[in-house]
Amino acid sequence: MSGGGTHLSYQELDAQVAAVARGLLDLGLARGARVAVYLEKRPETVIGLFAAAAAGGAFVPVNPLLKPRQVAHILQDCNVDVLITSVPRLETLADVLADCPDLRVKVVVDEQAASGVLPWAELVARGASASRGPAPGTESDMAAILYTSGSTGLPKGVVLSHRNLLAGAESVSSYLENTPDDRILSVLPLSFDAGLSQLTTAFCAGAEAVLMTYLLPRDVIKACARARITGLTAVPPLLNQLAPLEWPEEAVANLRYVATTGGRMPRPTLERLRAALPNTKPYLMYGLTEAFRSTYLDPAEVDGRPESIGKAVPNAEILVVRPDGSLCDDEEPGELVHRGPFVALGYWNDPERTAQRFKPAPGQPAGICQPELAVWSGDRVRRDKDGFLYFIGRADEMIKTSGYRVSPTELEEVIYASGLVAEVAALGLAHPMLGEAILVAATAPDGAMLEAEEILAKCRLELPGFMVPQQVIALDAMPKNANGKIDRAGLAARYKDLFQET
């Protein structure tokens, strides 16, 4: 693994993970306790995550783009016991940590730390002298909690077992044909299941993981050339930016595959990438945080089926079902249901939403008394006569922008809290580069004018960049449906072409 000027062999990485794991145990980390890591992408981030799991706890990667409000929600929601971060980031959390009573230990990767805060070097030193190891566990134990936005409310934590992580890594690395000779560029946030996958697949295959936080798309191409990258997985908005750029021969010669996840890659982007990278295999993938990776399209099928999300990945079964759970016929739209060892343990401390999404798998023998749970995705797909799947749309109102899942409700709550609106609706509309762009439609409080720029300024202050709306539109009155609810479908239809010329 390499990043930030540091290169670690697997032997060195294993030793550092083991030392930090013993250090966490020496601090009193209990089995199953949560360890949050709120850092930019760097070796300590990776070591902290895997050390938490090695110590018998569960790691919680926190997207470094999140603002204090979102970080506090995660720390509170899963009762984080230990936080690993940096001094500057810890300072930004000063006003919210008082609301996190379960947070017992704060560790910073900097050399100097304030009173009551443990420097990383001291954590490592404690581990080097500690003799206590983790209690025996099984692959069914909780290993991680990944936070993903829902269509309503604040982000929810998807609980993953060791088995989930290992089975997913084995599956993805098998169809990507990863080997120890691969050098995989890690450009996605490690809080994403697809970003974490870049580490787990590399570790599974013995490949090199190259950590990168990029500022400009061109930096990604430069990194591919400099590090002789063989595997790149990215979200479509990034690939949209990479496709028209010039790719130097050093990058072209080594890049064995480009994979996309987190949304559909536009056909023009795919064609440009294939022209720029004629010897690079394109893998079009579809996945769920609740089940890691579900489908992929074999590169050999891309020419004939560029719109397809492919077939089930190895060791998974993907079903297309009707509302009553019966299997759909070919070409009949239905809900995508994923069964197999990647299916997560549910949502942390949320039995209601877990019961809605994790339900018995269709078609299991009636004699099985304890039904197997599958993930009912909420996504509508169809299957052709050859078994290839095609994405139709989402049943919920989730906004998918720049590869991120954004909860309309969470965004609306921030805008309502500003006092600048009477009513507000956040929508995701088709955008040629972002996948979906965020439009906010709002009405002003009585006797006032809607201040769109003030609303945007509030969003920039309170939210990460990917949640900030592209545009705010003032309405005289919010359209309602027969039930008195905001007519989101009508608004989406009215403004559906708003960003098509962007």
Steps between C-alpha positions, in 0.01 A plus 500: 500500500629846417385854562626834629860409429474179706530149362406202714551136412230259614729383777549858621129578469408188696744591777364855531138382496581247773676764713212746476250221568684412822516870584123529466453196721737651755273806504212271597329455163220250553394237252270655243580858609505754220815682388440796267775623268451859379805571287606572148634201308839409652671187639379568858143499369535150358693372801241641740210342314643151480648519851153565641369184333809303601442601864149357490332838459324651199649777287291796387662694213375859498509685170760779542275736302230493766444802719474488883123461492518178293801365692322552832196308374718198413689510831173520691305253292737205541631597845862537391747408774827614338554775243817512288547836330742794473542813712346736239202270448455452874491876544213528250305250712546691827142625509336164427700244698320595820196333343692172461504360857614152393823636350763388750835540320622749240814416300674742265760413237697819572808503724359760738165455670297694754442371849274197502578414139728209410767543229518221240862424589400434859220268388753303293745495793231367734431225252866409468524436875156345548458126512123476485358380169141497377258236625425222252225588256335372181442628149141576601610770745441866422802656329385840371219750476475703178267800501280556199223753448142381486211648307368642826677619811865504593762249375465146628776258592531178299650231723750270327647175627851369439339248267333779299831675447697187413238346271456830316876542453537145370214548253613835357867408481406180315307663215743793477773233487712685756846359569803604711626684191211746506531856627153628589441875531280583799324824400157444658435586867556205732160571656345377171457127464661530155789702647557249776486229234816638340684405819333166566538375143865609493567330833317187388710472184827621653496800265632848579244758612604855412321756718402826335293808578483700179433869447460500121401220262830541318675403825340157475645445153841618617483255790409217263810576296736562793398194703446276195144434613335187359153535657278807540146501642311829502151647499356620166534875573877460542526285188299765312779744583783257427374378163574811287843562652828392346635171637880468484652181367622403850139484617362336187763227498432374853130556569348152473142591599272792582192422707204721578249483783259735675287576195475450127792601280377712205555338162715790367729471805539127444584551134757772576670289764519202269651718227759645739571162664467241221662219699314570826201284593187690612300346786152645555385415852194544721498465877329578828665596827265246659644222280834638382506404129209345311565491125763569238503500122776287353719722277440256214129598509547877506478551124172313471338607830646835612180590687500183712617467862592141417442189705560398860856514628652169613344357818184713478151442358301790359125459468239722334175474692146630512357670813368163620849346477432286192762503227449729202495374144760610248468871415253551786608787731543408863700564815861386516556262791852392598570179695827343610791549741543872427164588656571725799384445858246782472494865607654592833242539775217542247272195503221672308704595195691170521170311477400707196818429304622162630225244441482126429652403167241401239475144378657320797379147584202507736666246729766749609367621834742792538474696173806648335491880489562683175530869414193639327670791326206723412655533153295402195670293233408264216669182381526409131465150357875445532503587870656845471362768730408860420449776757169689474490726805479532879181451690606751766582870465872466556715748307811349339744781420873476422493143625357603839160402639327808642192493719251768391364510854840570655563785256152642553544494878807723471312746279194504726727566799629815330160668534527619139218290357139411565506175303781325317552195280837362388503306173755310297479583128691344213834668437748406223806510727376446857249224436246705692519865601323632808219748448336666799151642448379719785242756606588803710366569848196726513580857403854422389693443179679172446875558538651227283861605556453502877356149482800383297739669743331319791534169318870563429556575867310200636548232236776331298538625145323207335180582694490868400222562242593603149204739493224641722170591335238724661135390478191702585335185634622144548301251286318232702349164414162361606638398838623853572864399459750688286461382140862400444421305186328805351794724587746250351295486179478881480875552530627173350697675223640777718858368507510325166677791329752546786 
